[in-house]
Amino acid sequence: MAARDSDPTGLHRVLDDAVVLPQAARRLDTRPELWPDEVRIRVEKLNLDAASYRQLERKHTAGDGSVDHDGVRAEVLEIVGARGKMQNPETGSGGMLVGTVEEVGPESPLGLAVGDRVATLVSLTLTPLVIEDGLADWDGRGEQVPCDGYAVLFGRSIAAVLPDDLPTDLSLSVMDVCGAPALTARVVGEYVARSSRGVSVAVVGGGGKSGSLSLAAARHAGAGRTIGVVPHEQEAALLRATGLADEVVVADARNPIGLRDAVTAAGGPADVTVVCVDVPGCEGGAILATADRGTVIFFSMATSFSAAALGAEGLAADVTMLVGNGYVPGHAGYALELLRDDAGVRGLFEGRLTHEAGT
Amino acid sequence: MAARDSDPTGLHRVLDDAVVLPQAARRLDTRPELWPDEVRIRVEKLNLDAASYRQLERKHTAGDGSVDHDGVRAEVLEIVGARGKMQNPETGSGGMLVGTVEEVGPESPLGLAVGDRVATLVSLTLTPLVIEDGLADWDGRGEQVPCDGYAVLFGRSIAAVLPDDLPTDLSLSVMDVCGAPALTARVVGEYVARSSRGVSVAVVGGGGKSGSLSLAAARHAGAGRTIGVVPHEQEAALLRATGLADEVVVADARNPIGLRDAVTAAGGPADVTVVCVDVPGCEGGAILATADRGTVIFFSMATSFSAAALGAEGLAADVTMLVGNGYVPGHAGYALELLRDDAGVRGLFEGRLTHEAGT
């Protein structure tokens, strides 16, 4: 059926003239017929990226502050119709989706079966998507979008089967950040394997979703001392109550000297520093909080590549700096295990969901 | 003498109200008196960052295309006078300098002695600088700026003594990119130590300064196969003639599928991929050219953090991605050794200097 062979990256569904990957494409081919290595999902819900939803809401806010939620809904439909994927042209971001496997191509390597209820862990920015119900069940409010339609996964996509023992929203909330604990565990494990003394790990933004999971992962991987850095006393109290960190310190991550001194006072500098706060300007402090030959893992999308590279050079800091790759094999299952095993993590996540639902 | 204690980062010379590192500061304290861990350099030449010089030249170009070089000179003087450092407010970049050690504080850890002729390997963007001759010997043309004045190095700064056996311009040209071969050698060496088969290394931009040194470093560190990727046949011929790479392939690094296929055809995917080309959009191709559990080292300042992070996630690629830290202890000496030991590298660098001098 297909004029061209499939490529595991989804290249065969790019309709642009230039050779670009699906994420960079202007428009994707959304035909429902599958190439042999693809999977089709019947969509039940889209989770829009928070930055994307906020931009749409701002754009459709009138001078008197009232929001035209029908306008927001119409624009999501328009974007998906025009591009064949949900990628906000302003923010460049997408989100994820929940649905049920409808058809599995004979050569799909993803290990999914028809009927599996899954969340996609690759971005909507590269996922062919067709909305079939005109978003009739969505009022244009909030990032959770009930939706009937279908989406296509490629050979190299990732989807995780939703577990039966946890509420869907809780699982999604964990899967959203599951790359951080998996990579943290791997890096910390490498230090533990080659070190005879205790390995120290500092997590900047330790009270957040990816931060609290990273603290749990660091301890699980054998860290001798975990340090959680939070922006204010209120969050410090919450994090202390969970017992996830050996030390909890309050510091402004954008103040390099303040962050360095806080981590040092808590038993640092850290062998591994994990940056989980989405504010710009944390590179210098993270570098200074890290020991010679230590590693900084940047998970924040607010990280500036040049600030990190030039910052380390300017400080003559011999640290390894990792771009936080959101994909590590088994990451979703590992993060869910951490949540199940640690009442502190689970409490933070459940508290956040309750809080969000209540606002 | 000093009201406040010195900090190895140079924080004590920041005159801004906010607590920021010298690189982020608006203005630095340029007093010639040293804190105990500082070093003062008598400056003989500034090497402006290429992007910075081009911006200044563009700004002072009239409608008829003529350049007001006196205006360029005046603006460099103005910037250094106002900020106490040479940091182009538009590009944010600086450069480096050459000079002679004039005074060494009793607690300086840099290992320098009065009279040493050195190049600073930390950016001018964080180096206190005073120009004393009004740049009288500079005509405002080109990035090389003869200059009499002084500069200050902090406890954590880096300066390399210029070797006697090589021309100054050649040494500077090597030192400018010396972080890349040092980090490449370290990473490749780790793969070689734990692998029983030959380790393959692809260098994207293998014909350039940092690229050719990285190819030499990869082989020196024990790589079993080195692949140089260049943008066109002319550069391929130059690189082939040096013998630095086992395979030389031509590919557009911005075309992810093209880059993947070229490296694969040359014996890849690579265990280690080194990105040395300063063009945006190379993240996807570098990720796809790299083997599962391989490492990508990004040295290009055109690298987008989010494109790398989201790209790897979108491709379900389990690769380690490093921010190319320009500082590795001993990096300048190592790069100079590679140049001395390899006629191919030396030929490329000398050819480039001759070419630049002739244009």
HADDOCK unambig.tbl for C-alpha pairs under 7 A between the chains (distance, minus, plus):
assign (segid A and resid 9 and name CA) (segid B and resid 315 and name CA) 6.33 0.50 0.50
assign (segid A and resid 19 and name CA) (segid B and resid 255 and name CA) 6.48 0.50 0.50
assign (segid A and resid 20 and name CA) (segid B and resid 255 and name CA) 6.73 0.50 0.50
assign (segid A and resid 122 and name CA) (segid B and resid 313 and name CA) 6.50 0.50 0.50
assign (segid A and resid 122 and name CA) (segid B and resid 314 and name CA) 5.14 0.50 0.50
assign (segid A and resid 123 and name CA) (segid B and resid 314 and name CA) 6.37 0.50 0.50
assign (segid A and resid 156 and name CA) (segid B and resid 315 and name CA) 5.78 0.50 0.50
assign (segid A and resid 156 and name CA) (segid B and resid 316 and name CA) 5.76 0.50 0.50
assign (segid A and resid 157 and name CA) (segid B and resid 314 and name CA) 6.89 0.50 0.50
assign (segid A and resid 157 and name CA) (segid B and resid 315 and name CA) 6.53 0.50 0.50
assign (segid A and resid 157 and name CA) (segid B and resid 316 and name CA) 6.11 0.50 0.50
assign (segid A and resid 158 and name CA) (segid B and resid 316 and name CA) 6.56 0.50 0.50
assign (segid A and resid 255 and name CA) (segid B and resid 19 and name CA) 6.52 0.50 0.50
assign (segid A and resid 255 and name CA) (segid B and resid 20 and name CA) 6.78 0.50 0.50
assign (segid A and resid 301 and name CA) (segid B and resid 306 and name CA) 5.89 0.50 0.50
assign (segid A and resid 303 and name CA) (segid B and resid 305 and name CA) 6.70 0.50 0.50
assign (segid A and resid 304 and name CA) (segid B and resid 305 and name CA) 6.45 0.50 0.50
assign (segid A and resid 305 and name CA) (segid B and resid 303 and name CA) 6.68 0.50 0.50
assign (segid A and resid 305 and name CA) (segid B and resid 304 and name CA) 6.43 0.50 0.50
assign (segid A and resid 305 and name CA) (segid B and resid 305 and name CA) 5.35 0.50 0.50
assign (segid A and resid 305 and name CA) (segid B and resid 323 and name CA) 6.95 0.50 0.50
assign (segid A and resid 306 and name CA) (segid B and resid 301 and name CA) 5.89 0.50 0.50
assign (segid A and resid 309 and name CA) (segid B and resid 323 and name CA) 6.19 0.50 0.50
assign (segid A and resid 309 and name CA) (segid B and resid 324 and name CA) 6.09 0.50 0.50
assign (segid A and resid 309 and name CA) (segid B and resid 325 and name CA) 5.01 0.50 0.50
assign (segid A and resid 309 and name CA) (segid B and resid 326 and name CA) 6.60 0.50 0.50
assign (segid A and resid 312 and name CA) (segid B and resid 325 and name CA) 6.19 0.50 0.50
assign (segid A and resid 312 and name CA) (segid B and resid 327 and name CA) 6.97 0.50 0.50
assign (segid A and resid 313 and name CA) (segid B and resid 122 and name CA) 6.51 0.50 0.50
assign (segid A and resid 313 and name CA) (segid B and resid 325 and name CA) 6.21 0.50 0.50
assign (segid A and resid 313 and name CA) (segid B and resid 326 and name CA) 5.08 0.50 0.50
assign (segid A and resid 313 and name CA) (segid B and resid 327 and name CA) 4.93 0.50 0.50
assign (segid A and resid 314 and name CA) (segid B and resid 122 and name CA) 5.15 0.50 0.50
assign (segid A and resid 314 and name CA) (segid B and resid 123 and name CA) 6.40 0.50 0.50
assign (segid A and resid 314 and name CA) (segid B and resid 157 and name CA) 6.89 0.50 0.50
assign (segid A and resid 315 and name CA) (segid B and resid 9 and name CA) 6.32 0.50 0.50
assign (segid A and resid 315 and name CA) (segid B and resid 156 and name CA) 5.77 0.50 0.50
assign (segid A and resid 315 and name CA) (segid B and resid 157 and name CA) 6.53 0.50 0.50
assign (segid A and resid 316 and name CA) (segid B and resid 156 and name CA) 5.74 0.50 0.50
assign (segid A and resid 316 and name CA) (segid B and resid 157 and name CA) 6.10 0.50 0.50
assign (segid A and resid 316 and name CA) (segid B and resid 158 and name CA) 6.53 0.50 0.50
assign (segid A and resid 316 and name CA) (segid B and resid 327 and name CA) 5.82 0.50 0.50
assign (segid A and resid 317 and name CA) (segid B and resid 327 and name CA) 6.63 0.50 0.50
assign (segid A and resid 318 and name CA) (segid B and resid 327 and name CA) 6.21 0.50 0.50
assign (segid A and resid 318 and name CA) (segid B and resid 328 and name CA) 5.64 0.50 0.50
assign (segid A and resid 321 and name CA) (segid B and resid 322 and name CA) 5.66 0.50 0.50
assign (segid A and resid 321 and name CA) (segid B and resid 323 and name CA) 5.35 0.50 0.50
assign (segid A and resid 322 and name CA) (segid B and resid 321 and name CA) 5.65 0.50 0.50
assign (segid A and resid 322 and name CA) (segid B and resid 322 and name CA) 4.69 0.50 0.50
assign (segid A and resid 322 and name CA) (segid B and resid 323 and name CA) 6.01 0.50 0.50
assign (segid A and resid 323 and name CA) (segid B and resid 305 and name CA) 6.94 0.50 0.50
assign (segid A and resid 323 and name CA) (segid B and resid 309 and name CA) 6.19 0.50 0.50
assign (segid A and resid 323 and name CA) (segid B and resid 321 and name CA) 5.37 0.50 0.50
assign (segid A and resid 323 and name CA) (segid B and resid 322 and name CA) 6.01 0.50 0.50
assign (segid A and resid 323 and name CA) (segid B and resid 323 and name CA) 6.61 0.50 0.50
assign (segid A and resid 324 and name CA) (segid B and resid 309 and name CA) 6.07 0.50 0.50
assign (segid A and resid 325 and name CA) (segid B and resid 309 and name CA) 5.00 0.50 0.50
assign (segid A and resid 325 and name CA) (segid B and resid 312 and name CA) 6.19 0.50 0.50
assign (segid A and resid 325 and name CA) (segid B and resid 313 and name CA) 6.20 0.50 0.50
assign (segid A and resid 326 and name CA) (segid B and resid 309 and name CA) 6.59 0.50 0.50
assign (segid A and resid 326 and name CA) (segid B and resid 313 and name CA) 5.05 0.50 0.50
assign (segid A and resid 327 and name CA) (segid B and resid 312 and name CA) 6.95 0.50 0.50
assign (segid A and resid 327 and name CA) (segid B and resid 313 and name CA) 4.89 0.50 0.50
assign (segid A and resid 327 and name CA) (segid B and resid 316 and name CA) 5.81 0.50 0.50
assign (segid A and resid 327 and name CA) (segid B and resid 317 and name CA) 6.61 0.50 0.50
assign (segid A and resid 327 and name CA) (segid B and resid 318 and name CA) 6.20 0.50 0.50
assign (segid A and resid 328 and name CA) (segid B and resid 318 and name CA) 5.64 0.50 0.50
